[in-house]
Amino acid sequence: MIYWAKVNLSLMEGKGKIMNYNNIDTKIPILGKSKIASPIQQTDRGSYNRNFISDNDRVLIDVNLSNVTKMIKDGKKLPAFELAGPRKKIYFDPSKLRCALVACGGLCPGLNGIIRSIILELYYAYGVQNIYGIQYGLQGFIPKYGHDILAFTPDTVEKIIRKGGSFLGSSRGPQDINEIVDCMERMNIGVLFMIGGDGTLLAASKINDVLKKRGLKISIIGIPKTIDNDIYMVSRSFGFDTAVDVATQAIRAAHNEAQGYPNGIGLIKLMGRHSGFIAATAALAQQDVNFVLIPEVDIDLKGPGGFLATLEKRIKSRSHAVIVVAEGAGQNLFKTSKNKKKMYDESGNIRLHDIGLFLKDAITTYFKEKNISITLKYIDPSYIIRSLPANSNDHVFCSFLGRDAVHAAMTGRTNMLIGHWNDHFVHIPISLSAGKRKQVDPHGKLWLSVLEATGQGSIINRFN
């Protein structure tokens, strides 16, 4: 079963700001005119004729009929993304092209599938022989780290999808953009595929800016990676399906533990720094959860309407409870550090307080003071999930993403990412996604369904 969050007009930006699709610029930069006949149209390479995509093929961003009708009536151009896929003409000469791949940030199921699909499409479909892997993220470009460059062939990546983690390794933290571009120049790279999340997309945009200043015609293609499914203007990201799949097993185990003891409590912490898609979707997939806490919805810990009092009522009425908390939930319960340097990690991300251990201690203390005996089991499967191989659905999804990334690169498109929107793979300008975040809408169908399934209501104090 595929779990994914459909993005629509209620998609949130920042603090509840509604996106105005009318102002979106979906134009993709192109390095030059495509004049070379694509090698994949040669019929002797297979028993089928390839269906090529026209540059005029588009996928509407807003598919709400009333909105579309109004825009047409007002004479406005309908905002739409370019449809991803192979073109008849390409920009790069495959016999002379050198391509590089780099993966940045945290691990995610499906990373090896993306790497493999890109290499196989470059090698077999287009005949590109020079494909290189940059090890350990952007560090791999910087001489002082001394990381080797990998030379890829199909044999190198034949079996990597059976393994979790990243075949290329990864790293966090910024690197000097000019040094990165210097390395690309020395290697005579024509296309760089960058697999990563928001920080990687921002880096990709900065690399593209330096390339333009230097007059270098190098294509930068992003493949969005976030297990949290929070990349803006992308309806589904790879690894999310696997994460939900495995998270449901953790919920099932926590539920069995909770039911096995008087006043048993199962507490599961899942991924989700700023967006609660995994926690919310997993709770719906395995409906044994009584409380779901996500970053988008603040809670009160104490007081008559707070979490602890509500949990006590549940324990007294049903003798057990299961709690799912996203890692970024409940940050309002902590005091903010005055040391700004300690507030951010090496990648510029806010250092989150550990809400899982905090809740474990708070629950234990609360019931001890109430003289109520409980048995609490705490489960944190986060890093197990991140490092696992992708499931079947994500394997297929990664295959499409990687191949469409290659099709886009060969036509000289740049400063873009391959995304999924309205059930199609599309070209999205990096500027539309970088620096922004998709979040669960507290008034949308996903969260309202969670509230109905759990019956938790609003866990805040309402004082007159």
C-alpha positions as CSV (number, residue, x, y, z in Angstrom):
1,M,0.0,0.0,0.0
2,I,1.3,3.4,-0.9
3,Y,1.0,6.2,1.7
4,W,1.6,9.7,0.6
5,A,0.4,13.2,1.3
6,K,-1.5,14.9,-1.5
7,V,-0.7,18.6,-1.7
8,N,-3.5,20.9,-2.6
9,L,-4.6,24.5,-2.0
10,S,-4.4,24.0,1.8
11,L,-0.7,23.2,1.6
12,M,1.0,25.3,4.3
13,E,4.1,27.5,4.1
14,G,5.7,28.6,7.3
15,K,3.1,29.6,9.8
16,G,-0.1,28.7,8.0
17,K,0.4,30.9,4.9
18,I,-1.6,29.6,2.0
19,M,0.2,29.2,-1.3
20,N,-1.0,31.4,-4.2
21,Y,-0.4,29.3,-7.3
22,N,-1.1,32.2,-9.6
23,N,2.3,33.7,-8.7
24,I,4.4,30.6,-9.4
25,D,7.1,30.7,-12.1
26,T,7.7,27.2,-13.4
27,K,10.2,28.0,-16.1
28,I,13.2,25.7,-16.1
29,P,16.6,27.1,-17.1
30,I,18.2,25.4,-20.2
31,L,21.9,25.5,-21.0
32,G,21.3,25.6,-24.8
33,K,19.3,24.3,-27.6
34,S,19.0,20.5,-27.9
35,K,20.3,19.5,-31.4
36,I,21.4,15.9,-30.9
37,A,19.1,13.0,-31.7
38,S,18.4,11.0,-28.6
39,P,20.1,7.6,-28.7
40,I,17.1,6.0,-27.0
41,Q,15.0,6.4,-30.1
42,Q,17.1,3.8,-32.0
43,T,14.8,0.9,-32.5
44,D,17.7,-1.7,-32.6
45,R,18.2,-1.1,-28.9
46,G,14.8,-2.6,-28.0
47,S,11.6,-4.1,-29.3
48,Y,9.6,-1.0,-28.7
49,N,9.3,2.6,-29.9
50,R,9.8,5.1,-27.2
51,N,7.1,7.6,-26.4
52,F,8.8,11.0,-26.2
53,I,7.6,13.9,-24.2
54,S,7.1,17.3,-25.8
55,D,8.3,20.4,-24.1
56,N,4.7,21.6,-24.3
57,D,3.4,18.8,-22.2
58,R,2.4,20.2,-18.8
59,V,0.8,19.0,-15.6
60,L,-1.6,21.5,-13.9
61,I,-0.6,22.6,-10.5
62,D,-4.1,23.3,-9.3
63,V,-6.6,20.7,-10.5
64,N,-9.6,22.2,-8.6
65,L,-12.2,22.6,-11.3
66,S,-13.7,25.8,-9.9
67,N,-10.3,27.5,-9.6
68,V,-9.3,26.4,-13.1
69,T,-12.6,27.6,-14.6
70,K,-12.2,31.0,-12.8
71,M,-8.6,31.4,-14.1
72,I,-9.7,30.6,-17.7
73,K,-12.7,33.0,-17.4
74,D,-10.3,35.8,-16.1
75,G,-7.9,35.1,-19.0
76,K,-5.1,34.0,-16.7
77,K,-2.5,31.4,-17.7
78,L,-2.9,28.1,-15.9
79,P,0.1,27.4,-13.7
80,A,1.7,24.1,-14.7
81,F,4.9,22.1,-14.4
82,E,6.8,20.6,-17.3
83,L,6.1,16.9,-17.6
84,A,9.2,14.8,-17.0
85,G,10.4,12.2,-19.4
86,P,12.7,11.7,-22.5
87,R,12.9,14.2,-25.3
88,K,13.7,13.5,-29.0
89,K,16.6,15.9,-29.0
90,I,19.3,16.2,-26.3
91,Y,21.8,18.9,-25.5
92,F,24.8,16.9,-24.3
93,D,26.9,14.5,-26.5
94,P,26.8,11.3,-24.5
95,S,30.2,10.2,-25.9
96,K,31.9,13.2,-24.3
97,L,29.8,13.8,-21.2
98,R,31.1,13.3,-17.7
99,C,28.5,13.0,-14.9
100,A,28.8,13.0,-11.2
101,L,26.5,12.0,-8.3
102,V,26.5,13.2,-4.7
103,A,24.2,12.4,-1.8
104,C,24.0,14.7,1.2
105,G,22.3,14.8,4.6
106,G,20.8,11.9,6.6
107,L,20.2,8.4,5.4
108,C,16.9,7.5,3.8
109,P,15.5,4.2,2.4
110,G,15.8,4.3,-1.4
111,L,19.1,6.2,-1.7
112,N,20.8,3.3,-3.4
113,G,17.9,2.8,-5.7
114,I,18.2,6.4,-6.9
115,I,22.0,6.0,-7.4
116,R,21.5,2.7,-9.3
117,S,18.7,4.0,-11.6
118,I,20.6,7.1,-12.6
119,I,23.7,5.1,-13.5
120,L,21.9,2.4,-15.4
121,E,19.9,5.0,-17.4
122,L,23.0,7.0,-18.2
123,Y,25.0,4.0,-19.3
124,Y,22.5,1.8,-21.1
125,A,19.9,4.3,-22.4
126,Y,22.3,7.1,-23.4
127,G,25.6,5.5,-23.7
128,V,27.4,7.7,-21.1
129,Q,30.6,5.9,-20.1
130,N,32.1,8.4,-17.6
131,I,30.0,8.4,-14.4
132,Y,31.6,9.3,-11.1
133,G,30.5,9.1,-7.5
134,I,31.4,11.8,-5.0
135,Q,31.8,10.2,-1.6
136,Y,30.6,11.6,1.7
137,G,28.5,14.4,0.5
138,L,29.9,17.8,-0.5
139,Q,33.1,16.9,1.4
140,G,34.0,14.7,-1.5
141,F,34.7,17.8,-3.7
142,I,37.0,19.4,-1.2
143,P,40.7,18.3,-1.5
144,K,41.6,18.6,2.3
145,Y,39.2,15.7,3.2
146,G,41.0,13.3,0.8
147,H,38.0,11.3,-0.2
148,D,38.4,9.1,-3.3
149,I,36.2,9.6,-6.4
150,L,34.4,6.4,-7.5
151,A,34.2,5.4,-11.1
152,F,30.7,3.8,-11.8
153,T,29.7,1.1,-14.1
154,P,26.5,-1.0,-14.1
155,D,28.4,-3.9,-12.4
156,T,29.4,-1.5,-9.6
157,V,25.8,-0.9,-8.6
158,E,24.2,-4.2,-9.6
159,K,23.2,-5.3,-6.1
160,I,23.2,-2.1,-4.1
161,I,19.4,-1.8,-3.8
162,R,19.4,-4.8,-1.6
163,K,21.3,-2.8,1.0
164,G,20.3,0.1,3.2
165,G,22.3,3.2,3.8
166,S,24.1,5.1,1.1
167,F,26.6,3.4,-1.3
168,L,28.2,6.9,-1.7
169,G,28.2,7.7,2.0
170,S,27.0,11.1,3.2
171,S,27.9,14.1,5.3
172,R,26.3,17.2,6.8
173,G,27.5,20.8,6.9
174,P,28.3,23.5,4.4
175,Q,31.4,23.5,2.2
176,D,33.0,26.3,0.1
177,I,30.9,26.6,-3.1
178,N,33.9,27.9,-5.1
179,E,36.0,24.9,-4.1
180,I,33.2,22.6,-5.2
181,V,33.0,24.4,-8.6
182,D,36.8,24.3,-8.9
183,C,36.7,20.5,-8.5
184,M,33.9,20.2,-11.0
185,E,36.0,22.2,-13.5
186,R,39.1,20.0,-12.9
187,M,37.0,16.9,-13.5
188,N,35.3,18.4,-16.6
189,I,31.9,17.5,-15.2
190,G,28.9,18.3,-17.4
191,V,26.1,17.1,-15.1
192,L,25.9,16.9,-11.4
193,F,23.1,15.0,-9.8
194,M,22.5,16.1,-6.2
195,I,20.4,13.9,-3.9
196,G,19.3,15.6,-0.7
197,G,16.9,17.6,1.3
198,D,16.3,21.3,1.8
199,G,19.9,22.1,2.6
200,T,21.2,20.2,-0.4
201,L,18.7,22.1,-2.7
202,L,19.9,25.4,-1.3
203,A,23.5,24.3,-2.0
204,A,22.5,23.3,-5.5
205,S,21.1,26.7,-6.1
206,K,24.3,28.4,-4.9
207,I,26.4,26.1,-7.0
208,N,24.3,27.0,-10.0
209,D,24.8,30.8,-9.3
210,V,28.6,30.3,-9.3
211,L,28.5,28.3,-12.5
212,K,26.5,31.1,-14.2
213,K,29.0,33.7,-13.0
214,R,31.9,31.7,-14.4
215,G,30.1,31.0,-17.6
216,L,30.2,27.2,-17.2
217,K,27.6,25.2,-18.9
218,I,27.1,22.5,-16.2
219,S,23.7,21.0,-15.5
220,I,22.6,20.8,-11.8
221,I,19.7,18.3,-11.2
222,G,18.2,17.8,-7.8
223,I,16.5,14.6,-6.5
224,P,14.5,15.5,-3.4
225,K,15.4,13.4,-0.4
226,T,13.5,13.6,2.9
227,I,12.1,10.7,4.9
228,D,9.8,13.3,6.5
229,N,8.0,14.0,3.2
230,D,8.3,17.7,3.9
231,I,9.8,19.0,0.6
232,Y,7.8,22.0,-0.6
233,M,5.9,21.6,-3.9
234,V,6.6,17.9,-3.9
235,S,3.6,15.6,-3.1
236,R,5.7,12.5,-2.3
237,S,9.3,11.9,-1.5
238,F,11.1,8.6,-1.7
239,G,11.6,6.7,1.6
240,F,8.4,7.9,3.1
241,D,6.4,4.8,2.1
242,T,9.1,2.6,3.7
243,A,9.2,4.7,6.9
244,V,5.4,4.4,7.3
245,D,5.6,0.7,6.6
246,V,8.2,0.1,9.3
247,A,6.7,2.6,11.8
248,T,3.4,0.7,11.8
249,Q,5.4,-2.4,13.1
250,A,6.7,-0.3,15.9
251,I,3.2,0.9,16.8
252,R,1.9,-2.7,16.7
253,A,4.7,-3.8,19.1
254,A,4.0,-0.8,21.4
255,H,0.3,-1.7,21.4
256,N,1.0,-5.3,22.3
257,E,3.3,-4.2,25.1
258,A,0.8,-1.7,26.5
259,Q,-2.0,-4.3,26.5
260,G,0.2,-6.8,28.2
261,Y,0.4,-4.9,31.5
262,P,-2.0,-3.2,33.9
263,N,-1.9,0.5,33.0
264,G,0.5,-0.2,30.2
265,I,1.8,2.7,28.1
266,G,3.6,2.4,24.7
267,L,5.5,5.6,23.7
268,I,6.9,5.7,20.1
269,K,9.1,8.5,18.8
270,L,9.1,8.8,15.0
271,M,10.9,11.0,12.5
272,G,9.4,14.4,11.7
273,R,11.5,17.5,12.6
274,H,9.1,20.1,11.4
275,S,6.3,18.1,9.7
276,G,4.3,15.2,11.2
277,F,3.4,13.3,8.1
278,I,5.1,10.0,9.2
279,A,3.5,10.1,12.7
280,A,0.0,11.0,11.3
281,T,0.1,8.5,8.4
282,A,1.4,5.6,10.5
283,A,-1.2,6.2,13.1
284,L,-3.9,5.9,10.5
285,A,-2.3,2.9,8.9
286,Q,-2.2,1.0,12.3
287,Q,-5.2,2.3,14.2
288,D,-4.1,1.3,17.7
289,V,-2.9,4.8,18.6
290,N,-4.6,7.0,21.2
291,F,-2.4,10.1,21.0
292,V,-0.5,11.6,18.1
293,L,1.7,14.6,18.7
294,I,3.1,16.5,15.8
295,P,5.2,19.7,15.3
296,E,2.3,21.6,13.6
297,V,0.0,21.4,16.6
298,D,1.2,22.7,20.0
299,I,0.1,21.0,23.2
300,D,0.0,21.8,26.9
301,L,1.7,19.3,29.2
302,K,0.0,20.1,32.5
303,G,-3.4,21.5,33.5
304,P,-6.9,20.0,33.3
305,G,-6.9,20.0,29.5
306,G,-3.3,19.2,29.0
307,F,-1.7,16.0,27.8
308,L,-0.9,14.4,31.1
309,A,-4.4,14.8,32.5
310,T,-5.9,13.5,29.3
311,L,-3.6,10.5,29.4
312,E,-4.6,9.8,33.0
313,K,-8.3,9.7,31.9
314,R,-7.4,7.3,29.2
315,I,-5.6,5.0,31.5
316,K,-8.4,5.0,34.1
317,S,-11.0,4.2,31.4
318,R,-9.1,1.7,29.3
319,S,-6.1,0.6,31.3
320,H,-3.6,1.1,28.5
321,A,-2.6,3.8,25.9
322,V,-0.4,4.1,22.9
323,I,1.3,7.5,22.1
324,V,3.1,8.4,18.8
325,V,5.2,11.5,18.9
326,A,7.1,13.1,16.0
327,E,10.6,14.2,17.0
328,G,9.9,17.9,16.4
329,A,6.6,17.9,18.4
330,G,6.2,19.7,21.7
331,Q,9.2,22.0,21.3
332,N,7.0,24.7,22.9
333,L,7.4,22.9,26.2
334,F,11.1,23.6,26.4
335,K,13.0,26.7,27.4
336,T,14.9,28.4,24.4
337,S,18.6,28.4,24.7
338,K,20.3,31.8,24.9
339,N,23.4,30.5,23.2
340,K,22.5,30.8,19.5
341,K,25.5,28.7,18.4
342,K,24.3,25.7,20.4
343,M,20.8,26.1,18.9
344,Y,22.0,25.0,15.4
345,D,23.9,22.0,14.1
346,E,26.6,21.9,11.5
347,S,24.1,22.0,8.7
348,G,22.3,25.0,10.1
349,N,19.3,23.0,11.4
350,I,17.8,23.9,14.7
351,R,18.8,21.4,17.4
352,L,15.7,19.9,18.7
353,H,15.1,18.9,22.3
354,D,14.5,15.2,22.7
355,I,10.7,15.1,23.1
356,G,10.6,11.3,23.4
357,L,12.8,11.1,26.5
358,F,11.2,14.3,27.9
359,L,7.7,12.7,27.7
360,K,8.9,9.4,29.1
361,D,10.3,11.2,32.2
362,A,7.3,13.5,32.5
363,I,4.7,10.7,32.3
364,T,6.7,8.5,34.8
365,T,6.9,11.4,37.3
366,Y,3.3,12.5,36.9
367,F,1.8,9.0,37.6
368,K,4.3,8.4,40.4
369,E,3.1,11.6,42.1
370,K,-0.5,10.5,41.6
371,N,0.5,7.1,43.2
372,I,-0.8,5.3,40.1
373,S,1.4,2.3,39.0
374,I,2.2,2.2,35.3
375,T,4.4,0.2,32.9
376,L,5.9,2.4,30.2
377,K,7.7,1.0,27.2
378,Y,9.6,3.6,25.1
379,I,10.5,2.7,21.4
380,D,12.6,4.9,19.1
381,P,13.1,3.1,15.7
382,S,14.2,6.2,13.9
383,Y,17.7,5.3,12.9
384,I,16.7,1.7,12.2
385,I,14.1,3.0,9.7
386,R,16.5,5.5,8.1
387,S,19.2,2.9,7.3
388,L,16.9,0.1,6.0
389,P,16.5,-0.9,2.3
390,A,13.5,0.6,0.6
391,N,10.3,-1.4,0.3
392,S,8.9,-2.5,-3.1
393,N,6.8,0.7,-3.6
394,D,9.8,3.0,-2.9
395,H,12.0,0.9,-5.2
396,V,9.7,1.5,-8.1
397,F,9.3,5.2,-7.2
398,C,13.1,5.6,-7.0
399,S,13.5,4.0,-10.4
400,F,11.2,6.5,-12.0
401,L,12.8,9.5,-10.2
402,G,16.4,8.5,-11.2
403,R,15.5,7.9,-14.8
404,D,13.6,11.1,-15.2
405,A,16.5,13.0,-13.6
406,V,18.7,11.6,-16.4
407,H,16.2,12.6,-19.1
408,A,16.1,16.1,-17.8
409,A,19.9,16.4,-17.5
410,M,20.6,15.2,-21.0
411,T,18.4,18.0,-22.5
412,G,20.6,20.6,-20.7
413,R,18.0,21.5,-18.1
414,T,19.5,22.8,-14.8
415,N,18.8,24.3,-11.4
416,M,15.7,22.0,-11.1
417,L,14.6,19.0,-9.3
418,I,12.4,16.0,-10.3
419,G,9.3,16.0,-8.2
420,H,5.9,14.2,-8.0
421,W,2.8,16.2,-8.4
422,N,-0.8,15.2,-9.2
423,D,0.3,11.6,-9.9
424,H,3.0,12.7,-12.5
425,F,6.7,13.2,-12.4
426,V,7.5,16.8,-13.2
427,H,10.3,19.4,-13.5
428,I,10.3,21.8,-10.6
429,P,12.6,24.9,-10.3
430,I,14.8,24.5,-7.3
431,S,13.8,28.1,-6.3
432,L,10.2,26.9,-5.6
433,S,11.2,24.3,-3.1
434,A,14.5,25.4,-1.5
435,G,14.1,27.2,1.8
436,K,10.5,26.3,2.2
437,R,8.7,23.4,3.9
438,K,5.5,21.4,3.5
439,Q,3.6,20.7,6.7
440,V,0.5,18.9,7.9
441,D,-2.5,21.2,7.7
442,P,-4.2,21.2,11.2
443,H,-7.5,21.8,9.5
444,G,-6.9,19.3,6.6
445,K,-8.2,15.8,6.0
446,L,-5.1,14.0,7.2
447,W,-5.0,15.6,10.7
448,L,-8.8,15.6,11.1
449,S,-8.8,11.9,10.3
450,V,-6.1,11.3,12.9
451,L,-8.2,13.1,15.5
452,E,-11.2,11.0,14.6
453,A,-9.2,7.8,14.7
454,T,-7.6,8.5,18.1
455,G,-10.3,10.5,19.8
456,Q,-7.6,12.6,21.5
457,G,-9.2,16.0,20.8
458,S,-7.3,19.2,21.5
459,I,-4.7,18.7,24.2
460,I,-4.6,22.3,25.4
461,N,-6.0,24.1,28.4
462,R,-9.0,26.3,27.6
463,F,-9.3,28.9,30.3
464,N,-12.2,31.4,30.3
